[in-house]
C-alpha cells in the first residue's frame, strides 16, 4: 500500500472537475491539488512560458512528496513532450493520451475544441493521426470558455451564446464525436450537446479515474486502504470566489473547508 498523495495541477480550478472524478474512482487515495490561478489562463501564453509554468507546477508537487502527478490541463499537456525531456522522480500523466481510449476505431471524422495554444500546437492532431491514420479532424479554439468557467458562468444565456458560436464549424460537418480538449469544457456539456445533439462528447474527466487506477495498480503505487481521502487545495492566487467555485465542483465528494485551501508560491 502506498499512501503518498497524488498531485493534480491545472492553470486554474477547472482541473478540480478531474480531481472530483478521480476521487470517486479512487476514494482511498490522498490528493494535493495545485491551481496556478495567478497566471490563468494558460491558453494565451507563449510555448516557452507554458513549458516554464508546467515545470514549476510539477516541481512544486514533487516537493510535497506526491507519488504521481496528473497534469489536468489540456494546454499544459500539449507541451508535456518538451517538459518530460527533463527527468522526474515520479510518473507524470497528461490528459491527452487517456482520452484516446474513448474513440472508436470506426470513427471517420472527429472534432476537437481546446484553447488557442493547444490548437496551434497540433498536439491532438498528432496523437489522433498516430492512433487513427485515416481519421479527418476538425478543430476550433474556444478561448472564452475557460475564463467563463472560472467565474462560474457555465449555464446562463451568455455561456449558451458563446457555445453556439463555437459550435458553428461542426454543424455542417460529419463528425460523430467531439473531444472536449480542456478540463473546463465539460462544465458546458449540456449547452454543447444541445447544439450538437447527435454527436458523442468525449471528455477526460470521466475516463481519467479508470485510467489512473489501472496505471497505479500496474506501477504498484495504488493505495488499497479504505479510509476517506484527504484533499489539500493550493492556489497561487487566493481570490475570494474560488472557495465557492471549488465547493460547487466538489459537491459529489463533500464540503471543502476554507483551511484546506492554501496559498502556493511557485
N, C-alpha and C positions, 0 to 999 in steps of 0.2 A: 504494500500500500504506500502510495506517495501523496502526502497531504500538503505538499507545497502548492501555492496558488497558481492559477492560470492567469496570465496577463492578457488583457484585451485593450487595444488602443484604437483611437479614431481622431479625426480632426476636430470633432465636436462631440455632441451627445447622441448622434444618430446610431453609433455603434452599440448604444445601450439596448437597442432592439435585438441585436445579435446576442448580446450578453443574456438578455431575458430568455431567448430561445435555447441557448446553450444550457442555462441554469435549469430549465425544465427537463432537459435530457440528462443532465449530469448534476442532480441536486446535491450530491455529496461532496462536490468539489468546492474549493475556495477560489475567490476571484479578486483581482485588482484591476480596476478599470481606470484608464488614463484618457482624458479628453483634452486635446490641445485647443481649448476654446479661445485662448488669447490670439491665436493665429488662424482661426477659422475664417473663411473656407479655404481648403487646400486646392479646390478645383481651378482657381485662377492663378496659382503660384507657378513660378518657373520650375523646370525639371531639376535644376541644381538645388534650389531651395527645398523642393519636395523631398529629394533624397536626403538632404541635411536634416529636415524635420523628422522624417521617418526614422532615421538612425538615432536621433535624440530620444524619440519615444521608446524605441527598443532598448536603448541603453538605460533609460530611467527604470523600466520594468525589470531588467536584469538585476539592477541594484536592489530590487525588492525581493530577490530570490525566487522568482517565478520558475516554473518547470517547463513552460511552453508559452508562446505568445501568438495570439491571433490578431493580425492587422486587419481590423474590422472597418476598413476604409477602402473603397474601390480605387480612389485616386492614388493613395499610398501603395496599394497592392500593385498598381500598374508599373511602379518603379522598383518592385522588390528584386528583380534580377540584378539590377545595379547595386542595390543595398546589400544583397547577400553575397556580393563579391568579397565582403568583409566577413570573416568567420565569427560566429556567435556560439556561446556555450549551451544554448537551448534551441529547440526547434522553433522556426518562425513560419507561420501559416498565413497566407493571404486568402482573400475571398474569391479570387477568380477561378482557380482550378476546381475547387469543390462544386462550384455552380454547374460545371460541365456534366456532372452526374445526371442532372435532371433533363438533359437534352436527348431526345430520341434519335436513334440512328437514321430514321427515315425523314428527319426534318430537312426540308429543301431550302427554306428561306426563313431567316430569323432576324428580329430587330434587337437593337441594343440601345438603351438610354443610359447616360452616365454624365459625369462632369466634363467640362470642356477639355481639361488636361488629359483625362482618361481617353476621351475620344481621339484627340490628336496623337496620343501615344500609340494608337492602334493595337494596344495590348489585347483587347478582346478579339480583334480580327485575327491576330497571330495564333492565339490559343484555339479559337474555333476552327481555323483552317488546318491546324495540326491534327485535330481530332476528326474533323469532318471536311475533307479537302474540297468536296463539291458543293458545299453549302453557300448560299448567297446571303450576304449580310447587309442590313440597312441600319445605319447608326444616326443618332441625333443627340447633341449635347443639350442638357437641361439645367443650366447654371442657376436658375432661380429657385428650384425645388428645395435644395438643401437649406438655404437661408430661411425659406418659409417654414420648413420643418423645425429648425432651431428656435423659431419663435412660437411654435405650437399651432401655426396656421396650416393645417392639413386637411380640414374638412369644412371649408367655408367657400363662398362664391368666388373669391379671388383665387383660391387654390384650384378650384374647378376650371376657371377660365384659363389659368396658366397651363394646366394639364391638357386641356382641349387643344391649345395652340401647339404644344409639344408633340401631341399625338398625330397631327396632320400628316407628316411624312409617311406614316404607316397605314393610313386609312385606305389608300389606293394600292397598297401592296398586297402580296400574297403570303405575308408572314403567318406562321402558325404559332409562334412563340415570341415573347419579348423578354429579354433579360433586363432586370432592374439592377443596373450596374453600380449602384451607390446604396449604402446601407440606410440612407434617409428615404429612399424611394418607396419601400413597402408601406410607409405611412400614408402614401397616396394611392394605395392599391385599389380601393373602391372606385375612385374617380377615373383611374386609368382603365379599369375593367369596364366601366360604363361607356368609355369611348371606344374600346376595342373588345366588344362583347364575346367574340369568337376566338380570341387569342389567349393562349396559355401564358400566364405571367410567371416568370421564373425569378425567385429571389433567394439569396443565400441564407437569409435569416432562419428559415425553416430547415435547411439542409445542414447547416454548419454543426449543430449539436450532434447529429448522427455521424457526420464525417469525423469530428473531433474525438468522439467516443471510440471509434474504430482505430483512429491514429494513436491515441494514448494507450489503448489496450495493446496494440502491436509493439509500441515502444516501452511497454511495462511501466508506464507513468500514471496509470489510472488509479484514482483514489476509490477504493472499494468500500469505504466506510459509509454509514447511513446517517451521519449527523448532518444537520442543515447547513447549507453554505454560509460562509462568511464573505461578505462583499464590501470592498472598500472602493469608493469613488475618489478620483484625483483629477482635478481640473486646473488648467494653467491660468484661468480667469474665473473668479467666483461671482459671476453675475447673479443677482437675486432671483432671476427667473428660472435658473437651472434646477433648483430643488424641486419645484412643482413639475417641471418637464420630466425629470428623471423618474419621479414617482408615478407620473402618468404612463411612462413607458415600461415601468417595472410592476405595474398593478397586478399582474398574474403571479408575481413572486412574493410580494409582500411590501409593506411600507419601509421606505428608506429613511433612517433618522438623519437629521442635519449634521450630527457629529460623525457620520460616515462619509461626508463629502469634504475633502481636504484640498488645500492649495498645493499645487505641484510646481516646482521650479525645474525647468529643463536646462 
